[in-house]
Amino acid sequence: EDDLLWLQGDDEDAAVPDKDTDIKPRHYGGKAHGFERDANGDDGSQKRVGAYGEELDEGEDEDYDDLDDEDFADEMSTEWNLRKCAAAALDVLAVRFGADLLNVLLEPLKTKLWSDDWLQRESGILALGAMAEGPEPVTWESQGSESDRRSAGCIDAIEPHLPTLVPYLINTLNDPKLLRMVLDNNKRVQEAGCSAFATLEEDAGPELAPYLEPVLRSLVFAFEKYQNKNMLILYDAVGTLADAVGSALQNPTYVEILMPPLLKRWSKLKDDDHDLIPVLKCLASVTIAMGPAFLSYATPIFDRCHTIVHTSLLQYQAYQQNLEMDEPDRSFLVVALGLLSGLTQGLRTALESHISGSQPNLLELLIICLKHPHAAVRQSGYALVGDMAMNCFPLLRPQVSSIMQEIIAQLDPEPKVEFISACNNAAWAVGEIALQFGRDEADFQQWVHPLVSRLIPILLHSKAPRSLHENAAVSIGRIGLMHPALVAPRLPEFAEAWCKALNEISDNEEKDSAFRGFCTLVQMNLAGITKSLLWFCNAIGKWNRPSPELNDMFQQLLNELREHDSVCWKAHVVKISPVIQELLVTRYGG
């Protein structure tokens, strides 16, 4: 009953402007580079560990201490209520009973999803979403516990029904009785509906692509209807949609539906208006998804980002010279750098004329950002460096010498907790830069020793965050791929830690290039892997689909290691798990 009262709220208040006190402050940080992990690598039994070893409970970083009674009630109304508690219970049951649960609930679900009562249909949608949450399917049937495979089974059981379910969920947006969910005249119902749809976007992902036109038209209509508070949720929903469907958004029809109303909102806001920040963040995702289709909109967006970056740096310089001034809000700078990263990923070298013609030059401003006292600015700066290295390296190369000096300084083996994300992005960016130089190219060799001397201690730091270990390992591998003779002598120092760091990372191109580099180091220094042979074999066995080139390297190396020291090989092989042993024999022979 309380939940229904919350949803009903005040009648027809959609046209009532929000008060400033209605909108909770948001804190905007830069993106941190990370990796997807195989589901079978984390059974959920391990404690969450903080930056330097402290155990964290789930949700510990949520802080309600500063909320007054009204704020607390508002938080609870949007975070936990009877419906969400029931959904959480279903989630737990789905993890425990897997496909068996769906078999029991399939008929009641059908009844609710196709009910004439919109509340019944909403409850069915909530139940469906709850059961779809949980561990991803394990890759090999022979790996993981029975409970792992059972919990994955509920997702597998739902999958055959997606061709029916996804159109149904999309069509709910066009149901007049379900306008409460996104386009209702009650602001609280708008909030609940738009938040639910953002969750659907994350779960459905590319499956939403065939239904983009009705989805976009519904969201665009909401631009004219929502007040400021719900507009923030709407921007998140648009950005999440772009992330979910990716290049499908490049269709000219979709571009024409979305961009004019989005830019209409963007053009009405001044550079120092805080309402501009979520728009810029949303546009970052949209530019990546639209790619070349965004080119006609690029000039005003790039120019405004450049202006914001330049102005923000000047404001901070003035503040440093007169600390009695109010400190400038760095959120504008952080989000503008994030949108420039989005433009770089979406437009690649097509951005060359914009960057080369910028005054002052964007790269000069970027180097100043890498020196900024605030870690969030440096974090966003290193993200832009990495994206430029990947997508338009010729533009970045003239400034690489200055950038490398800042990266080396940032790579602290034990950074302060607040600096970890900046260090993380710096560790990733240097690997992207290393790949762009030629094999054994002299221009990069001068940095190999100082970089590796910084990255190895990060990798060996037992309490450093896992993401920092992973990015350090990938960059060591990539530097090793391009400059193996300079890195191979140090292989015994980091081989075991390197293999452990990337043990659970899902297959992707970054992992592939890192492993090709590591294998190159092993080829040059077979003795250097001897003490870590068990971990190396385990790391090989964790690959699902190595690229042909990498697979050939694994085959060659395993043969060479058997022949190099057969006694050592046999002593280590017996310690390898039976699953990995069987896989290695199947793929690469005995």
Phi and psi in degrees as a GROMACS rama.xvg file:
@    title "Ramachandran Plot"
@    xaxis  label "Phi"
@    yaxis  label "Psi"
@TYPE xy
-61.357  -38.1455  ASP-2
-64.8509  -39.7049  ASP-3
-66.7682  -39.9012  LEU-4
-61.927  -39.8342  LEU-5
-63.1793  -42.4591  TRP-6
-67.3407  -35.3387  LEU-7
-72.7951  -44.1538  GLN-8
49.7487  -144.256  GLY-9
-84.9945  139.118  ASP-10
-72.9583  140.725  ASP-11
46.0561  54.4431  GLU-12
-105.944  12.4348  ASP-13
-62.1942  -28.5796  ALA-14
-89.3903  -2.2989  ALA-15
-82.9198  118.878  VAL-16
-60.2998  144.957  PRO-17
-74.0793  146.313  ASP-18
-83.2911  155.179  LYS-19
-56.5477  -34.6509  ASP-20
-71.0975  -14.7437  THR-21
-74.4452  -20.3582  ASP-22
-106.295  116.514  ILE-23
-74.9574  143.144  LYS-24
-60.3682  142.119  PRO-25
-113.691  145.571  ARG-26
-114.002  124.157  HIS-27
-106.214  117.247  TYR-28
-110.889  169.366  GLY-29
-77.3599  167.344  GLY-30
-77.221  145.395  LYS-31
-113.167  130.27  ALA-32
-75.5758  130.17  HIS-33
-145.416  -179.282  GLY-34
-126.354  147.907  PHE-35
-75.5601  146.133  GLU-36
-117.313  149.998  ARG-37
-64.4831  138.971  ASP-38
-64.3941  -32.011  ALA-39
-74.2674  -1.33767  ASN-40
-89.2246  -4.8063  GLY-41
-142.74  107.712  ASP-42
-87.3528  3.04531  ASP-43
81.2009  -3.67548  GLY-44
-85.6209  -15.3035  SER-45
-80.2727  143.243  GLN-46
-68.5015  145.164  LYS-47
-71.4498  134.102  ARG-48
-116.107  136.61  VAL-49
-75.5818  -171.547  GLY-50
-58.2088  -35.8714  ALA-51
-130.891  45.2702  TYR-52
100.073  -10.5944  GLY-53
-74.1514  141.357  GLU-54
-78.4974  138.376  GLU-55
-120.015  138.823  LEU-56
-81.0163  156.225  ASP-57
-58.6528  132.212  GLU-58
75.8551  12.7971  GLY-59
-63.0623  -27.7542  GLU-60
-78.3813  -2.71098  ASP-61
-79.1049  128.636  GLU-62
-120.987  111.199  ASP-63
-103.074  2.4379  TYR-64
-60.7531  -31.2271  ASP-65
-91.9149  4.55735  ASP-66
-86.1372  135.408  LEU-67
-81.6393  178.712  ASP-68
-59.0406  -41.4957  ASP-69
-67.1191  -42.7378  GLU-70
-63.3262  -41.2086  ASP-71
-62.7038  -42.1813  PHE-72
-61.9105  -38.8042  ALA-73
-66.902  -41.8565  ASP-74
-59.7889  -46.4026  GLU-75
-67.0824  -31.8995  MET-76
-67.6826  -31.127  SER-77
-96.7515  -17.3292  THR-78
-103.635  -50.7805  GLU-79
-131.61  125.824  TRP-80
-150.898  -178.946  ASN-81
-57.4985  -43.1131  LEU-82
-63.9037  -42.1795  ARG-83
-72.8768  -31.6908  LYS-84
-64.569  -40.6522  CYS-85
-64.0669  -41.1269  ALA-86
-63.0425  -39.8232  ALA-87
-63.7401  -38.7767  ALA-88
-63.0998  -42.5157  ALA-89
-62.0165  -38.0925  LEU-90
-58.2637  -47.2807  ASP-91
-62.3606  -44.0946  VAL-92
-63.0788  -36.8691  LEU-93
-64.642  -40.313  ALA-94
-65.4778  -37.0229  VAL-95
-77.7345  -42.4202  ARG-96
-109.724  -10.5147  PHE-97
57.0979  -135.829  GLY-98
-60.1295  -27.4768  ALA-99
-59.1151  -36.1237  ASP-100
-65.5112  -44.417  LEU-101
-62.3144  -38.1025  LEU-102
-60.9657  -36.9468  ASN-103
-72.874  -38.9599  VAL-104
-93.9479  -4.31046  LEU-105
-58.4962  -47.2829  LEU-106
-67.0303  -47.8981  GLU-107
-58.6913  -35.0413  PRO-108
-63.5781  -45.4552  LEU-109
-59.4535  -41.8407  LYS-110
-61.0219  -43.4132  THR-111
-73.7317  -42.6422  LYS-112
-64.6284  -30.6299  LEU-113
-109.366  23.1149  TRP-114
-72.1347  156.377  SER-115
-78.1209  -15.9275  ASP-116
-90.1703  119.799  ASP-117
-64.3188  -29.5781  TRP-118
-67.3415  -37.2767  LEU-119
-65.1813  -41.7537  GLN-120
-64.9187  -40.1047  ARG-121
-62.5856  -40.6475  GLU-122
-64.746  -36.16  SER-123
-64.3752  -40.342  GLY-124
-64.287  -42.9292  ILE-125
-60.4587  -43.6005  LEU-126
-64.0299  -41.7606  ALA-127
-61.8757  -44.6901  LEU-128
-63.0025  -38.6724  GLY-129
-63.8293  -40.7201  ALA-130
-73.281  -24.5601  MET-131
-77.2986  -18.4649  ALA-132
-73.029  162.807  GLU-133
123.135  -173.691  GLY-134
-61.0543  147.561  PRO-135
-73.7741  157.04  GLU-136
-61.2408  141.984  PRO-137
-72.2731  153.006  VAL-138
-80.7796  -40.9619  THR-139
-108.896  131.237  TRP-140
-60.8345  -27.6981  GLU-141
-80.6017  -7.57799  SER-142
-105.324  156.018  GLN-143
84.1652  163.17  GLY-144
-79.6939  170.069  SER-145
-59.6036  -37.6855  GLU-146
-66.3113  -33.9625  SER-147
-59.1663  -47.5444  ASP-148
-69.966  -34.7389  ARG-149
-66.561  -43.2384  ARG-150
-66.7522  -31.8171  SER-151
-71.2266  -23.9616  ALA-152
-63.1567  -30.8895  GLY-153
-65.1102  -40.0424  CYS-154
-65.5409  -44.6498  ILE-155
-61.0262  -37.4948  ASP-156
-69.6839  -32.4656  ALA-157
-74.3329  -32.1913  ILE-158
-53.564  -43.6929  GLU-159
-62.3254  -19.2549  PRO-160
-90.8902  -3.50616  HIS-161
-58.3315  -39.9446  LEU-162
-57.5515  -26.1417  PRO-163
-89.671  -41.1312  THR-164
-71.657  -42.7987  LEU-165
-63.6403  -47.7673  VAL-166
-59.5587  -37.3901  PRO-167
-60.7205  -47.1275  TYR-168
-64.2616  -38.743  LEU-169
-66.7396  -41.2583  ILE-170
-65.7045  -21.3216  ASN-171
-60.9127  -24.9074  THR-172
-67.9012  -24.4821  LEU-173
-98.106  0.432099  ASN-174
-77.7145  118.48  ASP-175
-54.0093  -36.2273  PRO-176
-72.7824  -15.1078  LYS-177
-106.898  15.5286  LEU-178
-62.1049  -18.3684  LEU-179
-54.3729  -29.2948  ARG-180
-75.3613  -30.2575  MET-181
-135.609  -40.3965  VAL-182
-112.363  23.2409  LEU-183
-65.4636  159.745  ASP-184
-87.1345  4.14041  ASN-185
-108.306  126.385  ASN-186
-65.8423  -34.0889  LYS-187
-69.96  -35.621  ARG-188
-69.7066  -38.4953  VAL-189
-55.3127  -46.2388  GLN-190
-60.4202  -47.379  GLU-191
-63.9359  -43.2923  ALA-192
-66.6685  -44.0631  GLY-193
-68.5055  -37.9982  CYS-194
-64.6404  -41.7696  SER-195
-63.2617  -39.2295  ALA-196
-67.5001  -35.9211  PHE-197
-61.339  -37.8206  ALA-198
-66.1452  -40.7673  THR-199
-59.575  -41.6978  LEU-200
-58.5127  -44.9754  GLU-201
-63.3697  -40.6924  GLU-202
-74.1523  -40.9038  ASP-203
-78.5825  -35.0833  ALA-204
56.1162  -132.74  GLY-205
-60.9928  -18.9555  PRO-206
-60.7322  -18.5186  GLU-207
-77.0858  -16.1109  LEU-208
-52.2425  -43.8432  ALA-209
-66.087  -12.7872  PRO-210
-114.08  19.1457  TYR-211
-63.0416  -38.5536  LEU-212
-61.9748  -52.1122  GLU-213
-64.0991  -33.2377  PRO-214
-64.4913  -48.8032  VAL-215
-63.109  -40.4533  LEU-216
-64.6375  -36.9034  ARG-217
-65.7186  -44.4036  SER-218
-67.7653  -40.0244  LEU-219
-65.3601  -38.7259  VAL-220
-60.7822  -35.4476  PHE-221
-65.5979  -25.6233  ALA-222
-57.0395  -33.7056  PHE-223
-85.8193  -10.3763  GLU-224
-107.593  -34.1249  LYS-225
-79.1348  148.409  TYR-226
-88.8859  179.83  GLN-227
-58.2644  -43.2795  ASN-228
-62.665  -49.8431  LYS-229
-73.9292  -21.2828  ASN-230
-61.6079  -34.6081  MET-231
-61.7175  -41.9173  LEU-232
-67.829  -37.2375  ILE-233
-64.285  -43.0836  LEU-234
-59.3816  -42.2794  TYR-235
-60.6594  -41.1943  ASP-236
-64.3746  -40.872  ALA-237
-66.0726  -44.074  VAL-238
-63.5578  -41.7772  GLY-239
-64.698  -38.4696  THR-240
-60.98  -44.5244  LEU-241
-61.3222  -42.8809  ALA-242
-61.9199  -37.3485  ASP-243
-71.8174  -44.69  ALA-244
-96.013  -16.1399  VAL-245
58.1681  -130.263  GLY-246
-65.9763  -12.9642  SER-247
-59.8808  -22.0964  ALA-248
-75.4885  -5.02871  LEU-249
-76.6007  -9.55467  GLN-250
-55.6625  126.139  ASN-251
-54.3148  -33.8623  PRO-252
-62.2623  -43.5972  THR-253
-68.881  -38.8114  TYR-254
-60.294  -42.5742  VAL-255
-70.1138  -31.0994  GLU-256
-69.9187  -44.5411  ILE-257
-86.8416  -44.2489  LEU-258
-68.8187  -44.2775  MET-259
-57.6309  -48.5169  PRO-260
-68.0685  -32.9386  PRO-261
-66.6539  -42.9203  LEU-262
-72.5512  -26.119  LEU-263
-63.2113  -43.1565  LYS-264
-64.0047  -43.7697  ARG-265
-61.5274  -42.0165  TRP-266
-73.2442  -21.3875  SER-267
-79.2691  -14.3463  LYS-268
-99.0476  138.482  LEU-269
-78.5051  162.289  LYS-270
-63.0756  -23.3049  ASP-271
-105.246  13.2349  ASP-272
-84.6036  123.673  ASP-273
-63.7723  -20.8164  HIS-274
-68.7337  -14.8596  ASP-275
-72.8688  -28.3128  LEU-276
-60.1579  -50.8908  ILE-277
-65.6431  -26.6008  PRO-278
-66.3453  -45.7174  VAL-279
-62.5851  -40.4488  LEU-280
-63.708  -42.216  LYS-281
-62.6915  -45.0859  CYS-282
-61.4937  -30.4836  LEU-283
-59.7747  -43.7576  ALA-284
-69.3886  -39.1552  SER-285
-64.8518  -41.483  VAL-286
-64.3447  -39.1608  THR-287
-63.472  -45.255  ILE-288
-67.3151  -43.313  ALA-289
-74.2581  -26.6889  MET-290
55.1632  -131.096  GLY-291
-58.375  -25.4376  PRO-292
-66.9012  -14.3262  ALA-293
-87.5234  -7.19734  PHE-294
-55.1123  -40.1938  LEU-295
-66.9777  -16.7213  SER-296
-100.945  -1.44407  TYR-297
-69.3541  -39.1026  ALA-298
-59.0473  -55.021  THR-299
-64.3328  -33.4014  PRO-300
-67.6015  -48.0508  ILE-301
-61.1533  -46.8456  PHE-302
-60.0123  -40.1279  ASP-303
-69.9159  -40.4498  ARG-304
-61.1059  -43.683  CYS-305
-60.3143  -43.8537  HIS-306
-62.2017  -42.7715  THR-307
-63.9211  -43.8923  ILE-308
-61.0512  -48.8032  VAL-309
-62.1172  -47.7516  HIS-310
-63.0635  -42.3489  THR-311
-62.2113  -40.2502  SER-312
-67.9157  -39.4104  LEU-313
-63.943  -41.031  LEU-314
-63.2786  -40.3593  GLN-315
-70.8138  -35.2441  TYR-316
-61.4241  -43.3482  GLN-317
-63.4592  -38.1959  ALA-318
-65.0316  -41.6558  TYR-319
-63.4256  -29.427  GLN-320
-83.2875  -15.2891  GLN-321
-146.694  88.5858  ASN-322
-69.9636  -5.32543  LEU-323
-77.3162  -14.14  GLU-324
-71.6327  159.966  MET-325
-70.4881  136.931  ASP-326
-68.5556  132.144  GLU-327
-62.983  150.025  PRO-328
-75.5235  117.037  ASP-329
-79.2429  -6.60002  ARG-330
-59.0604  -38.3051  SER-331
-61.3998  -43.2901  PHE-332
-65.4548  -45.0287  LEU-333
-61.455  -47.4049  VAL-334
-72.7334  -33.6352  VAL-335
-64.4472  -40.666  ALA-336
-63.8092  -37.5947  LEU-337
-63.6526  -39.7777  GLY-338
-69.3088  -36.0238  LEU-339
-62.6792  -36.6011  LEU-340
-62.0054  -41.4992  SER-341
-63.0874  -43.3665  GLY-342
-60.7999  -40.31  LEU-343
-63.6581  -43.2934  THR-344
-69.65  -36.9051  GLN-345
-78.2874  -38.4133  GLY-346
-106.747  -16.7526  LEU-347
53.4794  -129.568  ARG-348
-69.7439  -13.0188  THR-349
-64.3035  -13.0632  ALA-350
-86.1078  -1.5315  LEU-351
-56.4711  -47.7945  GLU-352
-64.4748  -33.4533  SER-353
-67.7116  -44.5215  HIS-354
-70.5441  -47.6713  ILE-355
-66.4383  -27.9722  SER-356
-91.8723  -1.81733  GLY-357
-73.5978  141.039  SER-358
-132.969  120.833  GLN-359
-63.8379  158.677  PRO-360
-59.5439  136.493  ASN-361
-57.8565  -38.2839  LEU-362
-66.8015  -32.9819  LEU-363
-66.2604  -39.9567  GLU-364
-66.1993  -36.5637  LEU-365
-62.2783  -41.1444  LEU-366
-64.7638  -36.0745  ILE-367
-63.9559  -38.7294  ILE-368
-62.0736  -34.4106  CYS-369
-69.2737  -15.524  LEU-370
-99.1652  -1.47427  LYS-371
-62.4971  140.257  HIS-372
-62.8109  -26.7977  PRO-373
-87.8268  127.406  HIS-374
-62.0332  -34.4097  ALA-375
-62.5397  -34.966  ALA-376
-69.6876  -45.0204  VAL-377
-62.8379  -40.014  ARG-378
-57.3308  -47.5609  GLN-379
-67.2714  -34.8599  SER-380
-63.6151  -45.2803  GLY-381
-68.2205  -31.3183  TYR-382
-62.5782  -41.7385  ALA-383
-67.0901  -38.5314  LEU-384
-58.8886  -48.4835  VAL-385
-62.9196  -41.2526  GLY-386
-66.8459  -37.0756  ASP-387
-69.1841  -36.7302  MET-388
-61.2676  -40.6235  ALA-389
-70.9959  -38.5347  MET-390
-111.071  -23.2354  ASN-391
-153.525  56.538  CYS-392
-58.4092  -36.8483  PHE-393
-55.2318  -30.2537  PRO-394
-73.9499  -31.2964  LEU-395
-82.8411  -30.111  LEU-396
-55.6132  -40.5893  ARG-397
-59.1926  -22.3606  PRO-398
-105.258  6.34072  GLN-399
-61.2668  -37.3184  VAL-400
-59.1845  -45.6615  SER-401
-67.315  -38.2298  SER-402
-66.4635  -40.6494  ILE-403
-63.7863  -35.2008  MET-404
-60.6365  -40.688  GLN-405
-71.6336  -38.4832  GLU-406
-62.6145  -46.4901  ILE-407
-59.5719  -41.1297  ILE-408
-67.0421  -33.1956  ALA-409
-74.4924  -27.4757  GLN-410
-76.9704  76.9281  LEU-411
-90.3473  126.768  ASP-412
-58.5855  -27.7069  PRO-413
-138.322  74.8696  GLU-414
-69.3249  156.79  PRO-415
-58.1064  150.879  LYS-416
-53.8448  -41.3726  VAL-417
-71.8452  -11.9781  GLU-418
-98.5376  -1.80213  PHE-419
-61.3057  -43.8478  ILE-420
-64.997  -36.6222  SER-421
-65.6912  -42.8044  ALA-422
-63.2649  -39.8642  CYS-423
-58.7991  -48.8252  ASN-424
-68.5549  -35.0257  ASN-425
-64.1454  -41.6876  ALA-426
-62.8179  -39.0627  ALA-427
-70.1566  -45.1769  TRP-428
-60.3156  -37.5302  ALA-429
-67.6795  -30.2244  VAL-430
-68.1247  -38.0084  GLY-431
-65.5496  -39.7772  GLU-432
-65.1304  -43.3253  ILE-433
-57.3468  -38.4823  ALA-434
-67.048  -23.767  LEU-435
-80.6852  -21.068  GLN-436
-82.5576  155.386  PHE-437
-70.701  165.153  GLY-438
-60.1944  125.504  ARG-439
58.7386  26.5079  ASP-440
-67.3307  130.253  GLU-441
-62.1943  -32.7638  ALA-442
-61.492  -26.3971  ASP-443
-96.2495  -22.8391  PHE-444
-57.5422  -31.0619  GLN-445
-62.4289  -21.1581  GLN-446
-100.647  -8.42564  TRP-447
-60.2019  -51.0575  VAL-448
-63.8357  -50.1836  HIS-449
-62.21  -33.6595  PRO-450
-69.439  -50.259  LEU-451
-63.6261  -34.5904  VAL-452
-66.692  -21.3158  SER-453
-91.3628  -39.0825  ARG-454
-72.7493  -37.4339  LEU-455
-62.2497  -47.9782  ILE-456
-60.4468  -33.7895  PRO-457
-62.8032  -45.4268  ILE-458
-63.0903  -34.9519  LEU-459
-86.6149  -9.15456  LEU-460
-71.1675  113.222  HIS-461
-66.1944  -23.0821  SER-462
-108.065  4.74387  LYS-463
-68.171  150.825  ALA-464
-59.2267  150.249  PRO-465
-60.0481  -39.6712  ARG-466
-62.4044  -33.9759  SER-467
-70.5806  -41.0951  LEU-468
-57.3732  -46.0523  HIS-469
-64.2914  -46.6873  GLU-470
-67.3121  -37.6729  ASN-471
-63.33  -42.7844  ALA-472
-64.0549  -44.9162  ALA-473
-60.8998  -43.2895  VAL-474
-69.7754  -36.5669  SER-475
-60.1582  -44.6029  ILE-476
-61.4269  -41.3195  GLY-477
-70.924  -39.8859  ARG-478
-63.0994  -40.3628  ILE-479
-63.0669  -34.0524  GLY-480
-63.8356  -38.4818  LEU-481
-90.4946  -24.7531  MET-482
-138.486  60.7473  HIS-483
-63.359  -35.8266  PRO-484
-64.0536  -28.3203  ALA-485
-84.8633  -22.1385  LEU-486
-102.572  -31.2967  VAL-487
-54.7354  -38.7554  ALA-488
-59.8207  -21.3595  PRO-489
-96.1971  5.99012  ARG-490
-53.8449  -44.7497  LEU-491
-60.1111  -24.7834  PRO-492
-66.7068  -35.6532  GLU-493
-126.397  0.244349  PHE-494
-57.4941  -48.469  ALA-495
-64.859  -47.9066  GLU-496
-62.012  -36.5529  ALA-497
-62.7585  -48.2517  TRP-498
-64.0436  -38.6668  CYS-499
-66.4544  -38.3204  LYS-500
-63.0163  -35.5288  ALA-501
-104.61  15.1412  LEU-502
-62.8461  -36.3039  ASN-503
-109.653  5.3867  GLU-504
-71.1578  135.592  ILE-505
-64.8045  152.143  SER-506
-58.9399  130.111  ASP-507
-162.006  175.365  ASN-508
-65.6177  -37.4564  GLU-509
-62.5743  -45.8937  GLU-510
-63.6978  -38.7329  LYS-511
-61.9178  -48.2203  ASP-512
-65.8365  -35.4297  SER-513
-65.5992  -43.1546  ALA-514
-68.892  -35.6189  PHE-515
-63.2313  -36.8196  ARG-516
-65.6065  -44.1662  GLY-517
-63.4027  -42.5629  PHE-518
-63.1297  -36.3208  CYS-519
-62.755  -39.6085  THR-520
-65.0363  -40.9179  LEU-521
-64.9473  -40.1036  VAL-522
-59.3991  -36.2222  GLN-523
-80.5407  -20.5321  MET-524
-145.456  71.3648  ASN-525
-59.139  -37.292  LEU-526
-64.3958  -25.9495  ALA-527
-69.5369  -15.8464  GLY-528
-100.824  -5.69074  ILE-529
-53.0308  -49.6977  THR-530
-72.8303  -14.3622  LYS-531
-114.389  19.3484  SER-532
-61.4581  -40.0388  LEU-533
-57.6819  -45.6548  LEU-534
-70.6028  -33.8002  TRP-535
-65.737  -45.1313  PHE-536
-63.8049  -39.4197  CYS-537
-63.6948  -41.0564  ASN-538
-64.5197  -39.7159  ALA-539
-61.8733  -44.6475  ILE-540
-65.7597  -21.7043  GLY-541
-78.8303  -10.5834  LYS-542
-71.3649  138.942  TRP-543
-91.9981  -52.0876  ASN-544
-138.563  76.1617  ARG-545
-63.8964  150.049  PRO-546
-62.5847  156.567  SER-547
-53.2438  -42.0695  PRO-548
-63.1879  -45.2194  GLU-549
-68.0067  -40.662  LEU-550
-60.1173  -40.2939  ASN-551
-65.0621  -37.2921  ASP-552
-65.6442  -41.48  MET-553
-59.2327  -46.8057  PHE-554
-58.501  -48.9068  GLN-555
-63.4551  -43.9423  GLN-556
-67.2747  -42.4413  LEU-557
-62.3575  -38.7836  LEU-558
-64.2372  -43.4155  ASN-559
-66.5621  -37.5409  GLU-560
-69.0306  -36.8477  LEU-561
-61.2608  -42.7011  ARG-562
-77.5625  -31.1303  GLU-563
-63.5324  -43.5529  HIS-564
-154.098  87.1525  ASP-565
-64.3845  -34.0067  SER-566
-64.724  -46.9637  VAL-567
-63.5532  -40.471  CYS-568
-59.6047  -49.0115  TRP-569
-64.4933  -36.4971  LYS-570
-65.4588  -34.738  ALA-571
-82.7028  -36.2348  HIS-572
-60.7792  -37.1016  VAL-573
-66.9665  -17.5922  VAL-574
-89.3638  -11.0673  LYS-575
-74.9322  144.008  ILE-576
-60.7187  147.053  SER-577
-55.1547  -36.1666  PRO-578
-62.9481  -47.3734  VAL-579
-68.0044  -40.1772  ILE-580
-57.3107  -47.4897  GLN-581
-62.1567  -40.7632  GLU-582
-66.3021  -42.9585  LEU-583
-63.3104  -39.4837  LEU-584
-66.2923  -41.8345  VAL-585
-63.9832  -42.6158  THR-586
-81.339  -41.5079  ARG-587
-121.234  1.94414  TYR-588
82.4583  167.778  GLY-589
